[in-house]
Amino acid sequence: MEWNRRLTAWALAGAMLTTGTLAAAEDIGTVIDEPDTTVVVAAIVPVPASLAELPGLDSRYLMLASAAEPMAADYEPMGLENIISRRNDNDGNNENGGIYMASSQNMQLVDSTLFALQSMFAAAESEGVVLYLRQAYRSYADEVSHAERMAKRNQTADVPGQSDWQTGLAVTVVPKALRTKTLTAEAYNATAEAAWISANCARFGFVVRYPDGKSSVTGHEYAPWHLRYVGQSVAEYMVQRNMTLEEFRQELDLVAGPYVMPEGVKVEVRAASTPAPAAAMQTPVPAAQADVSASEAQPEATPVATPAPQVVVSGDLPAMDNRFLMLASAAEPLSGGYVPAGLENIVSRRNDNDGNNENGGIYMASSASMQLVDSALNGLESMFVDAEKEGVVLYLRQAYRSYEDEEARYERMSARGEVEDKPGESDWQTGLAVTVVPKSLRTKGLTQENYLKTKEGQWVVANCAKYGFVIRYPEGGEGETGRGYEPWHLRFVGVEVAQYMTEKGMTLEAFRAGADAATGGYVMPEGDAQAAKEWTPPRTATPRPTMTPIPDVMPRGIELLEQDADGDWEFSLFGN
């Protein structure tokens, strides 16, 4: 927007405000009656001359993302960049220039916002304040999924297209102590980190998007952890005057004319199958539209924006065992010396001449030795037996991997430029995770499409909760897990928790957030004490292992499997 060319409009607006000729301004403070809500539209504040002199004013950072100014379903902000999760050297120094992340999910921000956030985190640390990023950009599709999940729980969520997260300019910044806990204003503001953010965020271009005492203006409850990048000069201007973004935009639109949305990147979208329930508040109409009648400004067909929800687990919590509920993420990593207690070797099934299971084992997708925690193994064995009774034959393809296994794998994948879980942040180190596949896919690349086409995949999805398993990375849970849908990747959480989560359509992250709020916080279970005692952090990078050589002549009865995701060739004794 060419702001400087419209300075004459500012002078005119100032004169009109002085003479009272802006008739619409007389109605700005009125109450608009909606069927279920009452919305007070913020009053216009006279435009001071300093507004026209703000340096670095940029319309890209000033969108509202509201019912009055929704974002298109196919809008994706320009300049999105992946955020690097901080990695420290042995002395605790930042060796990759990343920032601390509250979870292992992949996050993105608009480049200018990310640069400002990195600067703020570095400045905070220099003053002894350590900050964590908990939430960043969410696409329209992410918001659709989020709204659908919230609707199933009878909770409210921002209507897709009316979410601040779609701008790529919003962040949730928290102290380490609250990185996985349900956030409340009281708990957050009691921390030194929150005090630092409140006092300093504006000098890095951030404001509290939903400040205290402004719910009638923003349509959202007070959320001191929810910051929004608007640029340094605008942020300082807003903070000095205790303004919301809505109020700033009302002033600016009078000076510079109607707001024009910045150009984005067009993307494919899917429609919501279940709309989010309406909330008690909505985003007010901007001043530029205040002279329009209530029915025109807010037609019935327009969905209302709703407050950002807190994850809540109802009072009827299922019986829980914290041994099965660890996240194994950047926010809750497993130590190098952690080995889950109760690991057992998995017996590979051996059949007699009639095809009967003569050793009580299960079908394995390769000849690799595998282990699982005893409870998870018992659940898996029961599931395999019951599936076979129904004519469904299942194979185990992946189970426990140690911290050292994950180190070697991480280096191999990184050398190829591929993304992989960091050691300590892998679900496989819990000893509770399994990949379960049909025989036809035991050596092939897995996709949602080819897996769910099989009767075995469909059976697993429909029945795994009966045996204490959930899909660790479910469809629609990408915003919470940071991972795409993997219907083959199961995680043991216990029968009651699995059935509870499945019934409510919850991810493990969502369940833990609610359970932590109800129980006072998660405590990691004790691992193998001897293994932890003997383990020491590596001083040098783990050497990359030599790939398994492929023999020119294969011994009879041995099948060469495809190269698996971990980079090694494996051999099977089971043939086709």
Backbone torsions as a table, in degrees:
resi	resn	phi	psi	omega
1	MET	NA	134.8	-176.2
2	GLU	-88.5	84.5	-173.0
3	TRP	-63.4	-41.0	-173.7
4	ASN	-64.4	-28.4	-179.0
5	ARG	-73.9	-10.7	-175.9
6	ARG	-110.0	18.3	179.6
7	LEU	-64.8	-29.1	177.4
8	THR	-65.0	-31.3	177.4
9	ALA	-64.5	-34.8	177.5
10	TRP	-62.9	-44.6	-180.0
11	ALA	-61.5	-43.0	178.7
12	LEU	-63.1	-43.5	-180.0
13	ALA	-61.9	-40.3	179.2
14	GLY	-62.5	-41.6	179.5
15	ALA	-65.0	-40.6	-179.5
16	MET	-66.3	-37.7	177.3
17	LEU	-63.6	-37.7	-178.4
18	THR	-66.4	-41.0	-176.0
19	THR	-87.3	-8.1	178.2
20	GLY	78.0	17.9	-178.0
21	THR	-81.3	-5.9	175.1
22	LEU	-81.9	87.1	-175.2
23	ALA	-61.4	-33.5	-178.0
24	ALA	-61.5	-29.9	-176.9
25	ALA	-63.8	-24.3	-179.3
26	GLU	-66.8	-23.5	-177.0
27	ASP	-101.3	2.1	-171.9
28	ILE	-62.4	-38.9	-174.7
29	GLY	-85.7	7.7	-177.7
30	THR	-75.4	164.2	179.8
31	VAL	-96.0	129.8	177.6
32	ILE	-96.9	122.9	-178.6
33	ASP	-87.9	124.7	175.1
34	GLU	-113.7	164.8	-179.1
35	PRO	-54.2	-42.3	-174.3
36	ASP	-123.0	-0.3	-174.2
37	THR	-138.0	160.8	171.9
38	THR	-124.6	123.7	-174.6
39	VAL	-120.2	124.1	176.2
40	VAL	-96.2	120.6	-179.9
41	VAL	-83.0	132.8	-175.4
42	ALA	-63.7	142.4	178.6
43	ALA	-76.5	148.6	178.2
44	ILE	-75.9	134.9	174.7
45	VAL	-97.3	135.1	178.7
46	PRO	-51.3	141.5	-174.5
47	VAL	-81.0	114.3	177.5
48	PRO	-76.8	155.1	-177.9
49	ALA	-60.8	-30.5	-175.5
50	SER	-63.2	-21.8	179.7
51	LEU	-60.8	-40.7	-178.7
52	ALA	-71.5	-12.5	-176.8
53	GLU	-102.4	4.1	-178.4
54	LEU	-64.6	125.3	177.1
55	PRO	-78.8	153.0	173.6
56	GLY	69.8	20.6	178.6
57	LEU	-65.2	124.1	-173.6
58	ASP	-138.4	119.3	-176.2
59	SER	-64.9	-20.0	179.8
60	ARG	-60.9	-24.2	-174.5
61	TYR	-103.0	6.3	-169.6
62	LEU	-117.3	10.3	178.5
63	MET	-67.3	148.4	-177.4
64	LEU	-90.8	-35.1	-174.6
65	ALA	53.5	70.1	-173.9
66	SER	-142.5	178.8	176.8
67	ALA	-62.8	-34.3	179.6
68	ALA	-77.1	-24.3	-176.8
69	GLU	-141.5	67.7	-175.4
70	PRO	-73.9	157.4	176.0
71	MET	-95.7	141.7	-179.5
72	ALA	-63.5	152.0	-179.7
73	ALA	-61.6	-31.5	-177.5
74	ASP	-98.1	17.3	179.0
75	TYR	-87.3	127.1	172.1
76	GLU	-129.9	127.7	-175.7
77	PRO	-61.7	145.0	175.8
78	MET	-68.1	150.6	171.0
79	GLY	77.9	20.8	177.7
80	LEU	-65.3	135.3	178.3
81	GLU	-129.7	146.0	175.6
82	ASN	-70.4	141.5	-179.7
83	ILE	-94.6	131.6	-179.2
84	ILE	-88.2	127.5	176.3
85	SER	-76.5	130.6	-173.6
86	ARG	-62.3	136.6	173.9
87	ARG	-123.3	127.3	-179.1
88	ASN	-98.3	151.1	171.6
89	ASP	-83.1	-174.0	-175.9
90	ASN	-65.8	-17.9	178.7
91	ASP	-97.0	5.6	178.4
92	GLY	84.1	8.7	179.4
93	ASN	-83.9	146.6	179.6
94	ASN	-71.4	110.4	-174.2
95	GLU	-99.9	-7.1	-179.9
96	ASN	-125.8	7.1	177.4
97	GLY	73.6	9.8	-179.0
98	GLY	-82.2	-177.3	177.4
99	ILE	-122.8	159.7	179.0
100	TYR	-69.7	132.9	-179.2
101	MET	-114.2	142.4	-178.4
102	ALA	-81.5	-7.8	177.4
103	SER	-154.3	174.5	-178.5
104	SER	-89.0	3.7	-177.6
105	GLN	-69.7	148.8	176.2
106	ASN	-73.7	134.2	-178.6
107	MET	-128.9	155.3	178.6
108	GLN	-136.1	155.1	172.8
109	LEU	-146.9	157.2	170.4
110	VAL	-61.6	140.3	-170.4
111	ASP	-51.5	-46.1	-178.8
112	SER	-64.5	-35.8	178.3
113	THR	-68.7	-42.1	179.2
114	LEU	-63.2	-43.0	179.3
115	PHE	-60.8	-43.2	179.1
116	ALA	-65.4	-39.5	179.7
117	LEU	-65.4	-43.2	177.8
118	GLN	-60.2	-41.9	178.8
119	SER	-63.8	-41.4	-179.9
120	MET	-66.0	-42.6	179.2
121	PHE	-63.1	-41.7	-179.7
122	ALA	-65.2	-43.5	179.7
123	ALA	-64.8	-40.2	178.8
124	ALA	-61.8	-45.2	-178.1
125	GLU	-64.1	-35.0	178.3
126	SER	-64.7	-19.0	177.8
127	GLU	-104.6	14.1	176.2
128	GLY	82.2	17.6	-179.2
129	VAL	-114.7	120.9	-178.3
130	VAL	-105.4	124.0	-176.5
131	LEU	-113.3	152.0	178.1
132	TYR	-125.6	141.0	173.6
133	LEU	-91.6	126.6	-176.3
134	ARG	-110.8	-28.7	-179.4
135	GLN	-149.2	141.9	177.1
136	ALA	-139.2	-142.6	-174.6
137	TYR	-57.2	137.0	168.2
138	ARG	-129.8	132.5	-179.1
139	SER	-74.1	170.5	175.6
140	TYR	-57.9	-43.1	179.3
141	ALA	-61.8	-39.9	176.5
142	ASP	-60.5	-41.1	-178.6
143	GLU	-68.8	-34.3	175.7
144	VAL	-60.8	-48.8	179.5
145	SER	-61.6	-42.6	-179.1
146	HIS	-62.4	-44.9	-179.4
147	ALA	-63.7	-38.6	179.3
148	GLU	-64.8	-42.2	179.0
149	ARG	-65.1	-41.6	179.6
150	MET	-64.8	-38.0	-179.9
151	ALA	-63.8	-37.0	178.5
152	LYS	-64.3	-27.1	179.5
153	ARG	-95.4	6.1	-176.7
154	ASN	60.7	36.0	177.1
155	GLN	-116.0	160.4	-176.5
156	THR	-94.8	154.8	177.3
157	ALA	-150.4	159.3	174.6
158	ASP	-59.2	139.0	174.6
159	VAL	-66.6	133.4	177.6
160	PRO	-51.8	134.0	-175.1
161	GLY	94.7	-14.1	-179.6
162	GLN	-119.8	25.1	-176.6
163	SER	-107.1	132.5	177.8
164	ASP	-60.5	-25.7	-177.2
165	TRP	-68.2	-25.6	-179.0
166	GLN	-72.7	-14.5	-179.9
167	THR	-71.6	-23.5	-174.5
168	GLY	74.9	11.5	-176.8
169	LEU	-115.9	-0.7	-174.0
170	ALA	-107.7	146.0	179.1
171	VAL	-142.5	148.8	166.4
172	THR	-104.9	119.8	-177.9
173	VAL	-116.4	127.7	-173.1
174	VAL	-136.1	161.2	170.1
175	PRO	-76.6	162.9	-179.0
176	LYS	-56.9	-38.5	-176.1
177	ALA	-64.3	-20.6	-176.5
178	LEU	-115.4	14.4	-172.0
179	ARG	-67.3	-22.3	179.1
180	THR	-121.9	5.2	-175.9
181	LYS	-98.1	156.4	173.8
182	THR	-63.1	134.2	-173.9
183	LEU	-93.2	134.2	170.3
184	THR	-128.7	151.0	-179.2
185	ALA	-59.7	-39.1	-178.3
186	GLU	-63.4	-49.2	-178.5
187	ALA	-66.7	-39.7	-177.5
188	TYR	-66.7	-48.4	-175.6
189	ASN	-71.2	-11.3	177.4
190	ALA	-80.6	-4.9	-176.3
191	THR	-96.1	153.4	177.2
192	ALA	-66.6	-32.2	-179.4
193	GLU	-64.6	-41.3	178.9
194	ALA	-64.1	-40.2	178.5
195	ALA	-62.2	-40.5	179.6
196	TRP	-65.5	-44.7	-179.4
197	ILE	-60.6	-46.1	-179.4
198	SER	-59.3	-39.3	-176.1
199	ALA	-80.5	-22.1	-168.6
200	ASN	-123.3	-15.5	-170.4
201	CYS	-61.0	-32.2	-176.4
202	ALA	-63.5	-33.2	-178.9
203	ARG	-71.5	-7.6	174.0
204	PHE	-108.7	5.8	175.2
205	GLY	96.7	9.3	-177.4
206	PHE	-108.3	148.1	170.9
207	VAL	-129.1	159.7	171.3
208	VAL	-73.4	116.2	-173.3
209	ARG	-65.8	-35.5	-178.4
210	TYR	-124.0	80.4	-173.5
211	PRO	-75.0	167.1	-178.7
212	ASP	-67.2	138.0	176.8
213	GLY	79.3	7.1	-176.1
214	LYS	-120.5	19.9	-176.7
215	SER	-60.1	-34.2	-179.4
216	SER	-69.9	-18.0	179.3
217	VAL	-92.9	-45.6	-174.6
218	THR	-88.1	-23.5	-175.4
219	GLY	79.7	7.9	-179.8
220	HIS	-128.9	148.5	174.0
221	GLU	-67.2	160.5	177.6
222	TYR	-55.3	126.7	-179.9
223	ALA	-139.7	82.7	-173.6
224	PRO	-63.7	-18.6	-179.5
225	TRP	-84.2	-13.8	-175.9
226	HIS	-91.2	103.2	-178.6
227	LEU	-101.9	151.1	179.8
228	ARG	-132.6	129.9	179.0
229	TYR	-80.4	127.2	177.6
230	VAL	-129.6	-2.6	-174.8
231	GLY	99.5	148.2	-170.7
232	GLN	-62.5	-48.4	-175.8
233	SER	-65.4	-40.5	178.6
234	VAL	-66.1	-42.7	-179.6
235	ALA	-60.3	-46.4	-179.3
236	GLU	-65.9	-38.7	177.5
237	TYR	-61.6	-46.3	-178.9
238	MET	-65.1	-43.2	-177.6
239	VAL	-66.0	-41.3	179.7
240	GLN	-60.8	-29.9	-176.4
241	ARG	-106.5	5.7	-179.8
242	ASN	53.7	49.8	-175.9
243	MET	-104.6	148.0	168.4
244	THR	-87.5	169.1	176.7
245	LEU	-64.6	-35.6	177.8
246	GLU	-59.7	-44.5	-178.0
247	GLU	-68.6	-40.2	177.9
248	PHE	-62.2	-44.2	-178.7
249	ARG	-65.2	-35.2	176.4
250	GLN	-59.5	-45.0	178.8
251	GLU	-64.0	-47.2	-174.8
252	LEU	-66.3	-37.8	-179.7
253	ASP	-64.7	-31.5	175.9
254	LEU	-65.4	-36.4	-178.2
255	VAL	-79.6	-46.8	-168.5
256	ALA	-105.5	-1.0	-178.6
257	GLY	90.8	176.9	-177.5
258	PRO	-57.1	145.0	-178.0
259	TYR	-72.4	141.4	176.2
260	VAL	-115.6	122.1	-179.4
261	MET	-62.5	139.1	176.7
262	PRO	-68.8	155.2	179.3
263	GLU	-69.4	140.7	178.2
264	GLY	-119.3	-166.8	176.9
265	VAL	-105.9	124.3	-178.9
266	LYS	-73.8	131.3	-178.7
267	VAL	-132.7	160.8	176.3
268	GLU	-78.0	144.7	-178.3
269	VAL	-134.3	163.8	171.9
270	ARG	-121.7	148.9	-178.5
271	ALA	-80.2	154.4	177.3
272	ALA	-73.5	136.4	177.3
273	SER	-88.5	-24.7	179.1
274	THR	-134.2	115.7	179.9
275	PRO	-70.8	149.3	176.3
276	ALA	-72.0	143.7	178.3
277	PRO	-63.6	150.6	179.8
278	ALA	-69.6	149.1	179.5
279	ALA	-103.2	179.5	-176.4
280	ALA	-77.7	-13.5	-177.3
281	MET	-132.6	160.6	174.2
282	GLN	-141.6	166.3	179.5
283	THR	-73.3	129.7	-178.1
284	PRO	-65.1	161.4	177.3
285	VAL	-75.7	136.2	177.5
286	PRO	-62.2	160.7	-178.2
287	ALA	-58.8	-34.4	-178.2
288	ALA	-61.2	-21.7	-179.4
289	GLN	-108.2	5.9	-171.1
290	ALA	-69.6	-19.6	-179.5
291	ASP	-87.4	2.6	176.3
292	VAL	-86.6	145.8	180.0
293	SER	-62.3	158.1	-177.5
294	ALA	-59.9	-39.3	-177.7
295	SER	-67.6	-33.6	178.7
296	GLU	-76.5	-39.2	-176.6
297	ALA	-70.2	-34.4	-177.2
298	GLN	-131.6	72.7	179.3
299	PRO	-62.5	156.3	-176.6
300	GLU	-58.2	-33.1	-175.0
301	ALA	-72.9	-14.7	-177.6
302	THR	-80.1	120.1	179.3
303	PRO	-70.5	148.2	-178.7
304	VAL	-92.0	148.4	175.8
305	ALA	-75.2	148.3	-176.0
306	THR	-127.7	156.0	-179.1
307	PRO	-62.5	148.4	175.9
308	ALA	-62.2	127.6	-173.6
309	PRO	-80.0	156.9	167.8
310	GLN	-99.7	143.3	177.2
311	VAL	-71.3	128.3	-177.1
312	VAL	-129.6	131.9	171.7
313	VAL	-105.7	130.0	-175.0
314	SER	-65.7	167.6	-175.1
315	GLY	-64.8	-20.9	-178.4
316	ASP	-86.4	58.3	-178.0
317	LEU	-62.0	140.0	176.9
318	PRO	-74.1	167.1	175.2
319	ALA	-64.6	128.7	-174.4
320	MET	-121.2	148.3	173.6
321	ASP	-128.7	113.8	-173.2
322	ASN	-65.1	-11.9	175.0
323	ARG	-63.2	-23.3	-173.7
324	PHE	-107.2	6.2	-170.0
325	LEU	-117.6	10.2	178.9
326	MET	-66.3	149.4	-178.5
327	LEU	-91.0	-32.7	-175.1
328	ALA	52.8	70.0	-176.0
329	SER	-142.1	178.6	177.5
330	ALA	-61.7	-33.2	179.6
331	ALA	-77.3	-23.5	-176.7
332	GLU	-143.3	67.8	-175.2
333	PRO	-75.1	154.4	173.5
334	LEU	-91.3	139.0	-177.8
335	SER	-72.0	161.4	178.0
336	GLY	-61.8	-29.0	-179.0
337	GLY	-90.9	1.9	-177.6
338	TYR	-80.0	123.2	171.9
339	VAL	-126.3	122.5	-176.4
340	PRO	-59.2	136.1	177.4
341	ALA	-68.2	145.7	175.6
342	GLY	85.7	17.1	177.2
343	LEU	-64.3	135.9	177.4
344	GLU	-130.2	146.7	174.9
345	ASN	-70.5	140.8	180.0
346	ILE	-93.1	129.7	-178.7
347	VAL	-85.8	126.1	177.2
348	SER	-77.8	131.1	-173.2
349	ARG	-62.6	136.7	174.3
350	ARG	-124.0	126.5	-179.0
351	ASN	-98.9	150.7	172.3
352	ASP	-83.6	-173.1	-176.1
353	ASN	-64.3	-21.2	179.9
354	ASP	-95.3	4.6	179.4
355	GLY	83.7	10.3	178.9
356	ASN	-84.3	147.0	179.9
357	ASN	-72.6	109.6	-174.3
358	GLU	-98.9	-6.6	-179.4
359	ASN	-126.2	6.7	177.3
360	GLY	73.4	10.6	-178.8
361	GLY	-82.8	-175.5	177.8
362	ILE	-124.3	158.8	178.6
363	TYR	-69.2	133.7	-179.6
364	MET	-114.9	143.5	-177.6
365	ALA	-80.3	-10.1	177.0
366	SER	-154.2	176.3	-179.3
367	SER	-87.0	2.8	-179.9
368	ALA	-64.0	142.2	175.7
369	SER	-72.7	138.0	-178.8
370	MET	-133.4	155.2	178.2
371	GLN	-135.1	155.7	172.7
372	LEU	-147.5	155.9	170.8
373	VAL	-61.9	141.2	-172.0
374	ASP	-51.5	-44.8	-178.5
375	SER	-63.1	-42.5	178.8
376	ALA	-65.7	-39.0	179.4
377	LEU	-65.7	-41.9	177.7
378	ASN	-59.9	-43.6	178.1
379	GLY	-63.8	-40.0	-179.7
380	LEU	-66.0	-45.0	179.8
381	GLU	-60.8	-42.0	178.3
382	SER	-63.6	-40.7	179.9
383	MET	-64.2	-43.7	179.7
384	PHE	-63.1	-41.1	-179.8
385	VAL	-64.0	-48.3	-178.6
386	ASP	-66.1	-36.4	177.9
387	ALA	-61.7	-44.1	-178.2
388	GLU	-63.7	-34.1	177.2
389	LYS	-61.5	-26.4	179.7
390	GLU	-98.4	14.9	177.8
391	GLY	78.6	20.1	-179.6
392	VAL	-115.0	118.0	-178.2
393	VAL	-104.5	122.4	-176.2
394	LEU	-111.3	151.4	177.6
395	TYR	-124.6	142.3	174.3
396	LEU	-92.4	125.3	-176.5
397	ARG	-109.1	-29.2	-178.4
398	GLN	-149.0	142.0	176.9
399	ALA	-141.2	-143.5	-174.3
400	TYR	-56.6	136.8	168.4
401	ARG	-129.1	134.9	-178.1
402	SER	-76.1	170.7	176.1
403	TYR	-58.2	-42.5	179.2
404	GLU	-64.7	-39.3	175.4
405	ASP	-58.9	-43.1	-178.1
406	GLU	-69.2	-33.5	176.1
407	GLU	-61.2	-49.7	-179.0
408	ALA	-62.6	-42.4	-179.9
409	ARG	-65.1	-43.0	-179.4
410	TYR	-59.7	-41.4	-179.8
411	GLU	-68.6	-39.2	178.5
412	ARG	-63.8	-45.5	-178.3
413	MET	-67.6	-40.8	179.8
414	SER	-63.3	-37.3	179.2
415	ALA	-62.5	-26.0	178.7
416	ARG	-92.9	0.1	-178.0
417	GLY	76.5	21.8	-179.1
418	GLU	-103.0	153.1	-178.3
419	VAL	-84.3	138.6	-179.3
420	GLU	-151.0	150.6	175.8
421	ASP	-59.6	140.9	177.5
422	LYS	-76.2	150.9	174.4
423	PRO	-54.2	133.4	-177.0
424	GLY	91.1	-14.8	-178.6
425	GLU	-116.8	21.2	-176.2
426	SER	-106.6	134.0	178.1
427	ASP	-61.0	-25.5	-177.5
428	TRP	-68.8	-25.1	-179.3
429	GLN	-73.6	-14.1	179.6
430	THR	-71.6	-22.7	-174.6
431	GLY	73.9	13.2	-177.1
432	LEU	-117.4	-1.1	-174.6
433	ALA	-105.9	144.5	179.0
434	VAL	-142.4	149.9	166.7
435	THR	-106.5	119.5	-177.7
436	VAL	-114.8	128.0	-173.4
437	VAL	-136.9	162.3	169.6
438	PRO	-77.7	163.5	-179.7
439	LYS	-56.1	-38.6	-176.0
440	SER	-66.1	-18.2	-177.8
441	LEU	-116.5	14.4	-172.9
442	ARG	-67.8	-19.0	179.6
443	THR	-124.9	5.0	-175.2
444	LYS	-100.9	161.0	174.3
445	GLY	-63.4	137.7	-175.7
446	LEU	-98.1	133.3	171.5
447	THR	-131.3	158.4	177.4
448	GLN	-55.8	-42.4	-175.0
449	GLU	-65.1	-51.5	-175.5
450	ASN	-71.1	-27.4	179.5
451	TYR	-73.3	-47.9	-174.9
452	LEU	-76.4	-9.6	174.2
453	LYS	-75.2	-19.5	-176.3
454	THR	-87.3	150.4	177.2
455	LYS	-66.9	-30.7	178.8
456	GLU	-65.2	-46.2	178.2
457	GLY	-60.6	-41.9	178.9
458	GLN	-65.0	-39.2	179.3
459	TRP	-64.9	-43.3	-179.9
460	VAL	-59.7	-48.9	-178.5
461	VAL	-61.1	-39.3	-175.8
462	ALA	-78.0	-24.6	-168.7
463	ASN	-120.8	-12.2	-170.4
464	CYS	-59.6	-31.1	-177.5
465	ALA	-63.4	-27.5	179.7
466	LYS	-62.1	-23.0	-175.2
467	TYR	-109.5	11.2	175.1
468	GLY	93.9	9.9	-178.0
469	PHE	-108.1	147.7	170.6
470	VAL	-126.6	159.8	171.2
471	ILE	-74.1	115.7	-173.3
472	ARG	-63.1	-35.8	-179.2
473	TYR	-123.2	80.7	-172.5
474	PRO	-77.6	164.8	177.4
475	GLU	-66.9	134.5	-179.3
476	GLY	85.4	-6.1	-178.6
477	GLY	-99.2	11.7	-174.3
478	GLU	-57.3	-37.7	-178.7
479	GLY	-66.2	-22.3	-179.2
480	GLU	-99.6	-35.3	-176.9
481	THR	-92.5	-23.3	-175.5
482	GLY	76.4	11.1	-177.3
483	ARG	-131.1	149.8	174.7
484	GLY	-70.1	166.5	-178.4
485	TYR	-62.9	125.4	178.5
486	GLU	-133.1	85.3	-175.3
487	PRO	-65.7	-15.9	180.0
488	TRP	-86.1	-15.4	-175.7
489	HIS	-92.5	103.0	-178.2
490	LEU	-102.3	152.5	179.1
491	ARG	-134.1	128.5	178.7
492	PHE	-78.7	125.9	178.2
493	VAL	-129.1	-0.5	-174.9
494	GLY	100.4	147.4	-171.9
495	VAL	-61.2	-49.4	-175.0
496	GLU	-65.4	-41.8	179.3
497	VAL	-66.9	-41.8	-179.3
498	ALA	-60.6	-44.3	-179.5
499	GLN	-68.5	-37.3	177.4
500	TYR	-63.0	-48.6	-179.0
501	MET	-63.6	-42.8	-178.5
502	THR	-65.2	-42.5	179.8
503	GLU	-61.2	-37.4	-176.1
504	LYS	-97.3	1.9	178.7
505	GLY	63.5	42.8	-173.7
506	MET	-103.7	146.3	167.3
507	THR	-82.2	167.0	176.2
508	LEU	-64.8	-36.1	178.3
509	GLU	-60.6	-44.5	-178.8
510	ALA	-66.7	-42.6	178.9
511	PHE	-61.8	-45.1	-178.8
512	ARG	-64.3	-39.2	-179.8
513	ALA	-60.6	-44.3	178.8
514	GLY	-70.9	-41.9	-179.5
515	ALA	-65.0	-37.9	178.8
516	ASP	-63.0	-39.1	178.9
517	ALA	-65.1	-34.5	-177.2
518	ALA	-81.0	-29.3	-172.7
519	THR	-109.2	-5.0	176.7
520	GLY	93.7	9.8	175.4
521	GLY	115.3	150.1	-175.6
522	TYR	-85.0	142.6	175.3
523	VAL	-119.8	123.1	-179.3
524	MET	-62.4	138.3	176.5
525	PRO	-71.4	157.2	178.2
526	GLU	-72.0	136.8	177.2
527	GLY	-98.3	-165.1	179.0
528	ASP	-68.4	105.7	-173.9
529	ALA	-61.3	-40.1	-178.5
530	GLN	-65.8	-42.6	178.8
531	ALA	-64.0	-41.3	178.8
532	ALA	-64.7	-37.4	-179.4
533	LYS	-66.9	-38.7	-176.2
534	GLU	-81.7	-19.0	-175.6
535	TRP	-79.9	137.7	173.3
536	THR	-130.6	142.1	-179.8
537	PRO	-59.9	139.1	179.1
538	PRO	-66.9	137.4	177.9
539	ARG	-85.5	-22.7	179.2
540	THR	-125.4	164.0	179.8
541	ALA	-61.3	142.7	177.9
542	THR	-65.5	126.2	-179.9
543	PRO	-62.7	141.5	-179.9
544	ARG	-72.6	124.9	-177.2
545	PRO	-68.9	152.5	176.4
546	THR	-73.4	136.9	179.8
547	MET	-65.8	147.7	178.7
548	THR	-62.6	122.3	-178.5
549	PRO	-68.8	148.2	178.5
550	ILE	-98.7	117.1	-178.8
551	PRO	-68.8	149.0	178.9
552	ASP	-66.1	-35.4	-179.3
553	VAL	-122.3	123.8	-178.6
554	MET	-86.1	132.1	175.7
555	PRO	-57.6	148.7	-177.2
556	ARG	-62.0	136.8	177.2
557	GLY	87.6	-3.7	-179.3
558	ILE	-105.7	133.5	-179.4
559	GLU	-107.8	135.0	175.6
560	LEU	-86.0	118.4	179.7
561	LEU	-81.2	165.1	174.7
562	GLU	-65.2	159.7	176.6
563	GLN	-67.8	121.4	-176.0
564	ASP	-78.9	174.6	-177.1
565	ALA	-62.5	-21.8	-178.6
566	ASP	-83.9	-1.4	173.4
567	GLY	95.0	-10.7	-179.0
568	ASP	-97.5	148.3	170.3
569	TRP	-82.6	139.7	178.9
570	GLU	-124.0	155.2	-177.3
571	PHE	-119.5	138.6	-179.4
572	SER	-114.1	141.0	177.3
573	LEU	-93.1	4.3	-172.1
574	PHE	-97.9	-12.0	-179.5
575	GLY	63.7	-157.6	-178.6
576	ASN	-88.7	NA	NA
